[in-house]
Amino acid sequence: FFLQCKHQRRRKSGTAMKMNIITSIAVTVAIAAISAALYISHQSEKIATLSRQLSEVLERDDFDAPLSTLSARRAQELPSAFTYASDFGVVGDSMANDGPAIQAALDSAGMDETGGTVILPQGVFITTQPIIIPPGVTLQGQGYGSSPLAIKFDSGGSTIAYCGTGHAVKINGSSSGLRDLAVYDWPYNHGDFDGGCPDIKAAGGVLIQAEGTTVESTFLQNVFIYFFVGGQALTLSAINQGGVAYSNIQNVRLRHAMTGLKLEADETSFVNTNTFVGGAISGGDFHYGLHATGPGDCNDNKFYGLGIGMYDSEVAHVYVTGSTTNVKMENIRFEAKDKDMSRPIVIIDDSSYGNVINGILGHTHIKADMNRNPGIDTMSQKSVGLDPAPLNQFWNAAFKGWDGPNRIMPGWSLQHSQAELMVFEPDLYPDHNVISIDYLNYGGAFKLMSDQTLKVEGHDFVTFGVYAKSSVPGSISAAMRYTSGSIISSAPHSGNGEWEFIGMSALYSKTAPYFYFSITGDVQLTAPTLTFGQTPATPGASLMSSSGARMSGTFTLGGAIGYPPSEDSSPYFWVLPKNEGNVFMMDMVGDPVRHIHRLNHSGADRFPKGTVITLVFEESGTRVKHSAYIKLKNNQDFVSVTQSSLTLVTKGSATWYEVSRNN
């Protein structure tokens, strides 16, 4: 409205008068319309207020005033969005005790009497009492001066100078925090505090604490916490069924403290999913740079781009302890030039697992169980992380060699075998058959598991699962014995009729390892996988490459059964099951006097070039005839005797060549 009126005044005076009349009429109509609407809502007081304000506008003669002047004047007429600590009597001269005045300003903001952001002017504000930030309130200063290494009391900065034995600043409610200021454990004699402050050490700088409640979404931004050598510079703590979560800490400098940052939760509480971006921990007098501890859940706290660069630390730059405690630290810079090689820069207690640490490790090394913490990827001349080998421990993960009549699947144990099984051609992954299980309303769980006890002493984690397709909700889940001895299970199949990977990753019982798939409905399965170590599952993986492989252990070949041709085929042209093994037990179905003239001679049945097979005969009398399709040594037929064998190799054509025989 102001801009429109101002624009009209720039025209000729006659036009301006006409426009003012038009504007007055428009405003009058607007007043009437608004009044009618508000009258319907029974808000007569607002009608009067709005009418008065619009009348005042019409009476103004300052339409030609600069826009900045109008904006400033209008801002004075509106309620302030801020609470100014100076209105409550703060001095900031490093002499007066400003604690009560700062607290009064914060309490006013917390009770909605004034704006929710309390502005602290430039100065050094002595306080002998902890400053308590109410829920939803921000205490904002003017920066912390020109130096990130020491407080220089310059450049218009704001410093809370604490002289007491508690924590300088306490945040006990959600959505509250600090911005653009310094918090200092005051070491000097000044004003009313001569002879006292140098001998007092605070318990800590900033304390974010949840006691019996959940404190969420607190924040610190551009804050310098300095010289708390008697305690923790910054603490996130939860006690008595409390929780601290979703805090956001950005560009916070922690310098000279006993502990830079402490994360702690008692056994009834949690401190998790808090985020720290940038900033640094540096200086001297440190026992810990970062100390994360339980016994409660103290995990999934994330750090990005933090520098931890003290020359030394009494215990460690980072110390993590507790079975439910871990940290996620990305692109971190560690430096400790005064540490000798016998003292690690990072210590992860053996009870802690799932830690993630990467970045630059400038000195000494990391002490941790790397198999429990494969996410520790810092690599230096002093130490390296470990990644588990993605070796599928399930033998016959391709479900080859199914013996239907005897209900035997090599490598697998089929417990409670009333269920009906069938084997189909690959679907999701090449060379990985699909088994279809008809549950037959058995009433209990059908268990599919390895026929061997799977265990790798060097690993504490296991990751396993299987692809499953089912239209029955909950038809299959993965289950295992947890490290505590209890049986735990994965999420089940949704029953959507599509392929889903059903699996889990957890600490397993080394004393009694037990992994299986629990089946309670009709389901199809393919590509099971089990790897030790905390690594993503790799179903359908090919673990031997075309570039070759070197075996240090036993090389076990798959075995299958070779049956005579069907009655509608030539009795001399045999077809061995392709992709089910290299060793074939030749089943003569009670009649060993048979002849073999060809093996898989049709194009679709041929084996790849270089395939070596062995035919094993348990009975005597079967003749393998030398021909253009089976070229035998010295052109001599092979005639089986009891427990004899013939080994052949193919060039990828219909012809086989003898390698050796045992008859």
QUIUR-V330183 format. One record per helix or strand. SS is the DSSP state (hx for helix, st for strand). FROM is the first residue (numbers start at 0). LEN is the number of residues. If there is no record, write none. Layout:
BEGIN
ss = (SS SS)
from = (FROM FROM)
len = (LEN LEN)
END
This chain:
BEGIN
ss = (hx hx hx hx st hx st hx st st st st st st st hx hx st st st st st st st st st st st st st st st st st st st st st st st st st st st st st st st st st st st st hx st st st hx st st st)
from = (1 12 43 66 81 84 92 98 116 122 130 137 157 166 176 190 196 203 213 218 242 247 269 274 279 287 296 306 315 324 345 355 365 374 402 407 411 419 433 445 460 475 486 498 514 522 544 547 558 572 582 594 597 602 611 622 629 632 637 643 655)
len = (8 28 16 11 3 4 5 12 3 5 3 3 5 5 9 3 3 8 3 21 3 18 3 3 3 6 8 2 6 10 3 6 2 2 1 1 4 5 5 5 9 7 3 10 5 10 1 1 5 2 5 2 2 3 6 2 2 3 2 7 7)
END
